[in-house]
Amino acid sequence: MRLRFPLVLAVLSASVLPATALSAQDFERPSDWRVRFDQPGATEEQLEQFVEMPPGWHVTSGPAGIYWHPEAEATGSFRVEMEVYLFDPGERREAFGIFIGGRNLDAQELAYTYFLIRNGGQFIVKHRDGSEAPTIEPWTGHEAILSYSERGDDASVRNVLTVEADDGTLRFLVNGREVWRGPRDDLAVDGAYGFRVNHGLNLHISRLEMTPLG
């Protein structure tokens, strides 16, 4: 399943998508998407902005949480790819990225695997199992991950995150370079997919798509 819009913008720069020009009344929340926060009792009133902005979606986050379309499922051998632009994070090093293998996402016993990056060029791999979130790969630096300071003259920095799953292996890539691989059987892989955004981030997700492999 492909969750995307026609790519009408080549880049998201200060002249195309200034973060200061965004306001909730200019765009609409995607009503068919779901959001779940880590913090019990958190509500969407604490979410500053989650809107459909072609190409893609813009999130100015409150509490950390996951975002997904109820029809977005990935099973078997597949690739999930996310193109994301990070606007000025200030001094925060909060994380964002892809989740896969989602099960019972509206229930207490939810489960999913997530692959995140953060400003400063690091990634992490974790697994959510109910209230527990064990770390599979701790924060690790990799030169493939671009930081906000590397944006040049643009208002944001672009990274492309990719998850590839085959019969036995799970691979995570950033900007076309593999940063982690591991046995598929050790993690939740088949199920819902979407994106995860931690506290207080300003992001534009211009593309989120799943492609069957093989």
C-alpha positions in Angstrom: 0.0 0.0 0.0 1.3 3.4 -0.9 0.4 6.3 1.4 1.6 9.3 -0.6 0.7 12.3 -2.7 2.1 13.3 -6.1 5.5 14.9 -5.5 4.7 18.5 -6.5 7.7 19.9 -4.6 11.3 19.0 -5.3 12.6 20.4 -2.0 11.1 21.8 1.2 13.0 24.9 1.6 12.5 28.2 3.4 10.8 29.7 0.3 8.5 26.7 -0.2 7.5 25.6 3.3 8.5 28.0 6.0 7.7 26.5 9.4 6.6 29.8 10.8 3.9 30.1 8.1 2.1 26.9 9.1 -1.1 27.1 11.1 -3.8 24.6 11.9 -6.5 26.5 10.2 -4.7 26.4 6.8 -4.8 22.6 6.6 -6.9 19.7 7.8 -6.2 16.8 10.1 -6.3 13.5 8.1 -9.5 12.2 9.6 -8.8 8.6 8.6 -5.5 8.4 10.5 -5.0 7.3 14.1 -2.7 8.6 16.7 -1.6 6.9 19.9 0.6 8.5 22.6 2.9 6.8 25.0 1.7 8.7 27.9 -1.5 7.3 29.4 -4.3 9.9 29.4 -2.6 12.1 26.7 -5.0 13.5 24.2 -4.8 15.1 20.8 -5.5 18.4 22.5 -1.8 18.2 23.5 -0.8 17.7 19.8 0.0 21.1 18.3 -0.4 20.0 14.7 -1.0 17.0 12.6 -2.3 18.0 9.1 -2.4 16.7 5.6 -0.2 19.0 3.6 0.6 17.7 0.0 3.0 16.2 -0.5 2.5 14.4 2.7 1.8 15.3 6.3 3.1 17.9 8.8 3.5 17.1 12.5 4.3 19.6 15.2 4.3 17.1 18.1 3.3 17.2 21.7 3.6 13.9 23.6 5.6 11.1 21.9 3.4 8.8 19.9 2.7 6.8 16.7 0.7 7.8 13.7 -0.8 5.3 11.2 -3.5 4.7 8.6 -5.7 1.7 9.6 -5.3 0.2 6.1 -1.5 0.4 6.1 -0.3 -3.2 6.5 3.1 -4.8 5.6 3.6 -8.6 5.6 6.0 -11.1 4.0 8.9 -9.5 2.1 8.5 -5.8 1.8 10.1 -2.4 1.8 8.8 0.6 3.8 10.3 4.0 3.0 9.8 7.4 4.7 11.1 10.7 3.4 11.2 13.2 6.3 12.3 16.8 6.7 13.4 18.0 10.2 12.8 21.7 11.0 14.8 23.6 13.7 14.9 21.3 16.7 16.7 23.8 18.9 18.6 22.0 21.6 16.3 19.0 21.6 17.5 15.7 20.4 14.2 14.0 20.2 13.7 11.0 17.9 11.5 10.2 14.9 11.2 7.4 12.3 9.3 4.3 11.1 7.5 1.6 13.0 6.5 -1.8 11.6 4.9 -5.0 12.9 2.1 -3.1 14.6 -0.5 -5.3 16.4 -3.3 -4.3 18.8 -2.3 -0.6 18.4 -5.5 0.6 20.0 -5.2 -1.9 22.9 -3.1 -2.1 26.1 -1.2 -5.1 24.8 0.1 -3.3 21.7 3.3 -4.4 19.9 5.5 -2.9 17.2 9.2 -2.5 16.2 10.6 0.9 15.6 13.6 2.4 13.9 14.3 6.1 14.8 16.9 8.7 14.1 17.7 12.0 16.0 19.5 15.2 15.3 23.2 14.6 15.8 23.4 11.6 13.4 22.3 8.7 15.6 19.8 5.9 15.3 18.1 3.4 17.7 16.1 0.2 17.3 13.5 -0.7 19.8 10.5 -3.0 20.3 7.3 -2.0 22.0 5.5 -4.7 24.0 2.6 -3.3 26.0 4.1 -0.9 28.6 7.6 -2.2 28.0 10.0 -0.9 25.3 13.2 -3.0 25.3 16.2 -1.6 23.3 17.4 -3.8 20.4 20.2 -1.5 19.3 21.2 1.4 21.5 21.8 4.9 20.2 24.6 4.5 17.6 26.2 7.2 15.4 26.3 6.8 11.6 27.6 9.2 9.0 24.7 8.5 6.7 22.3 10.4 9.0 22.1 14.1 8.2 21.8 16.6 11.1 20.0 19.9 11.0 23.3 21.7 10.9 23.9 20.1 7.5 20.8 21.6 5.8 22.7 24.3 3.9 20.5 27.2 3.1 17.2 25.3 3.5 14.9 25.6 6.5 15.0 21.8 7.0 17.2 18.8 6.6 16.0 15.7 4.6 16.6 12.1 5.5 15.1 9.0 3.9 14.6 6.0 6.2 14.0 2.5 4.8 13.0 -0.8 6.3 13.6 -3.9 4.2 12.2 -7.3 5.3 12.8 -10.6 3.6 12.4 -14.3 4.6 15.0 -14.2 7.3 16.5 -10.7 7.7 15.4 -7.2 8.7 17.5 -4.3 7.4 17.4 -0.6 8.3 18.8 2.0 6.0 19.3 5.8 6.0 19.7 7.7 2.8 20.4 4.4 0.9 23.1 3.1 3.3 22.5 0.2 5.6 22.9 1.1 9.3 21.6 -2.1 11.0 20.5 -5.7 10.2 19.3 -8.5 12.3 17.2 -11.8 12.3 13.6 -11.2 11.4 12.3 -13.8 13.8 13.6 -11.8 16.8 11.2 -8.8 16.2 7.6 -7.9 15.3 7.7 -7.4 11.6 4.3 -8.3 10.0 1.5 -5.9 10.8 0.6 -2.2 10.7 3.2 0.4 9.7 3.4 4.1 10.2 5.7 6.8 11.7 6.7 7.6 15.2 7.4 11.2 16.5 8.7 12.0 19.9 8.2 15.1 22.0 8.3 18.7 20.6 9.4 18.1 17.0 8.5 20.0 13.8 8.5 17.5 10.9 7.2 17.2 7.4 6.8 13.6 6.2 6.6 14.0 2.4 6.4 10.3 1.6 5.5 7.0 3.3 5.2 4.0 1.1 5.3 0.2 1.2 6.5 -1.9 -1.7 6.2 -5.7 -1.7 9.5 -7.4 -2.6 10.3 -10.6 -4.5 
